[in-house]
Amino acid sequence: MTEPVLSVRNLKVEFASRRGTLRAIDGVSFDIAKGEVLGVVGESGAGKSVTGLSVIGLIDPPGRIAGGEIRLAGLRIDNLPPEELRRVRGKRIGMIFQDPLTSLNPLYRVGDQIVETIRTHLNLSGTAARRRAIDLLAEVGIPAPEKRIDGYPHEFSGGMRQRVVIALAICAEPELIIADEPTTALDVSVQAQIISLIKRLGRDHGTAVMLVTHDMGVIAETSDRVAVMYAGRIAEIGPVQDVVKNPLHPYAKGLMGAIPTLAGEDKRLVQIPGSMPRLSAIPPGCSFNPRCAFAFDRCRVDRPDPLPRGAQSVACHLYDDAAAESVA
Amino acid sequence: MLAFTLRRAIQAIGVMFAVGIIAFSMFRFAGDPVNQIVSIDTPAAEREAVRKSLGLDDPVPVQFVRYFADAAQFKFGVSYQFRQPVSALLMERMPATLELAICATVFAMVLGILMGVYSALRRDTFLAKLFQAVSLIGISLPTFLIGILLIYLFAVTLGWLPSFGRGEVVRLGWWTTGLLTLSGLKALIMPSITLGLFQMTLIMRLVRAEMLEVLRTDYIRFARARGLTTRAIHFGHALKNTLIPVITVAGLQFGSVIAFSIITETVFQWPGMGLLFVQAVQNVDIPIMAAYLLMVSLIFVTINLVVDILYTVVDPRLRSTVGRAA
């Protein structure tokens, strides 16, 4: 087996606050292989974006990585000195943010921003970098790139700006792209274009993609595997067809049940009762237990660890056969 | 762009017209100017002659048009106390005031921006906190007090700097400058600091607040995600965005630096327009007061115009909206 591009082991991220330390990410582990798209899905506040930001080393104080390790193609990057981490960012890991309208500096031409990034990471002359910038703009599907390169961000539409952002993220041929809700701020028709663009780039360059979103539709369309996050942990992770068709974790079941279908018989969408706990009030045991219809005594005291189940992995006591047998 | 500039220029002329009306009405409401010129025992016939020679017996609208036409050519009449044309007096005093105002503004801008950027980037250092504390003093202490304290320390106690005047000046055409002689430069230091301290603290606090704001924006986060160097992010991306509001404030402040140099000029006996104005107030020398009012508003209006145009140079978004609106 080849080494995964990204390997996250038992990641813990904490935020110091006035009322004590809040643990936003609590023991998250996953791998992404070359050319693979991992979708990360969950409610707001589940820790999806924080996971993405900690991989690229952009957790702002008072947040910090409190434990675990992150490896990029074998190289441990969570404890790199700032200057070396900077060299990894943009060169080996590209990042795409949610809002393309605010991701670009309004005072600089888009071409200058791309050239600046290229020349930070690659040893190219000004003209060569500019030529590369034009090629990149063409690759992400911007018409007449040799003309648009001298435009300012406000002269581009939202979808076009997100394409520029993607061009910026891939300009040094990164091994990994982290896309944090890349389509949330766009309208639906543009969303589909951006998704297929990210998918195509991943395929053409063999880039691993970590796609953070709360949109199951986007995940189903794009991802090879999906991780369902809940309250700072991964509830379930596995191949996308399996998780969508046959979710194991009660929370994942609830999520899939909440997706409307076109073929829909006229039945009500399933709703998960209650809401995700705040970080300051995560219950003991399984963090989902107060909302779970299947919760039993053990769920209220013992925090479940991920258990392999075919190609999937699920953090739920319902699937702990060995323990269940030993109890029985 | 041209249409935008033209429209702003027309607005500026409108403002100047309004100020002109106010300046003119000062002559009508601040007592009879003839009384200021003649002595108490001047016979009535002679008073009438003076009145006629000054054109003060004409109907008010005629006087106004004449005043305005003259003012447009920088003729502001004759000073009551000096018996000299006001424009000559102002021209003679203007270099001193402008030199002081420019030095004060440069001092305020350079130090204000440096200190502001530093205290935004190194928020928790001792020096940054010291700047914050000092800036509170700069904002709250009145100008004259700062001037007097500086004089006490550097002129009276230490004897390093002169306490009043401009020192030796060099004549360059009609302009006189103190920048080319040692005594002139030394004389500039304290008045510049006194006049610029308030603006410096203002700019520093503004730059700090703006910079902190900009550093939180998405495009700065994205710039970090792109792996740009810290220097490129702070001084290329953040500082340029910070400077947009700073330009406005600094521009407008330059106007008030000139207008409020009155106090500094009085404290340091600086031979500029402000001192001339204070003397004019004491002697009810209305032509000088009116001319000063007009000059100061002209400077304000011009600076506003320049600031508006500068905006479009810095911010490309305005360039296109301005173009579209025009």
Chai-1 contact restraints between the chains, C-beta under 6 A:
chainA,res_idxA,chainB,res_idxB,connection_type,confidence,min_distance_angstrom,max_distance_angstrom,comment,restraint_id
A,I56,B,A225,contact,1.0,0.0,6.0,A-B,restraint_1
A,L58,B,R224,contact,1.0,0.0,6.0,A-B,restraint_2
A,R86,B,G227,contact,1.0,0.0,6.0,A-B,restraint_3
A,R89,B,A225,contact,1.0,0.0,6.0,A-B,restraint_4
A,R89,B,G227,contact,1.0,0.0,6.0,A-B,restraint_5
A,G90,B,R226,contact,1.0,0.0,6.0,A-B,restraint_6
A,G90,B,G227,contact,1.0,0.0,6.0,A-B,restraint_7
A,K91,B,G227,contact,1.0,0.0,6.0,A-B,restraint_8
A,M95,B,A225,contact,1.0,0.0,6.0,A-B,restraint_9
A,F97,B,F222,contact,1.0,0.0,6.0,A-B,restraint_10
A,D99,B,D218,contact,1.0,0.0,6.0,A-B,restraint_11
A,T102,B,D218,contact,1.0,0.0,6.0,A-B,restraint_12
A,S103,B,D218,contact,1.0,0.0,6.0,A-B,restraint_13
A,S103,B,Y219,contact,1.0,0.0,6.0,A-B,restraint_14
A,S103,B,F222,contact,1.0,0.0,6.0,A-B,restraint_15
A,L104,B,Y219,contact,1.0,0.0,6.0,A-B,restraint_16
A,N105,B,Y219,contact,1.0,0.0,6.0,A-B,restraint_17
A,N105,B,H237,contact,1.0,0.0,6.0,A-B,restraint_18
A,P106,B,R317,contact,1.0,0.0,6.0,A-B,restraint_19
A,L107,B,K240,contact,1.0,0.0,6.0,A-B,restraint_20
A,T117,B,R226,contact,1.0,0.0,6.0,A-B,restraint_21
A,T120,B,L228,contact,1.0,0.0,6.0,A-B,restraint_22
A,Y152,B,P316,contact,1.0,0.0,6.0,A-B,restraint_23
A,H154,B,R317,contact,1.0,0.0,6.0,A-B,restraint_24
A,L168,B,R226,contact,1.0,0.0,6.0,A-B,restraint_25
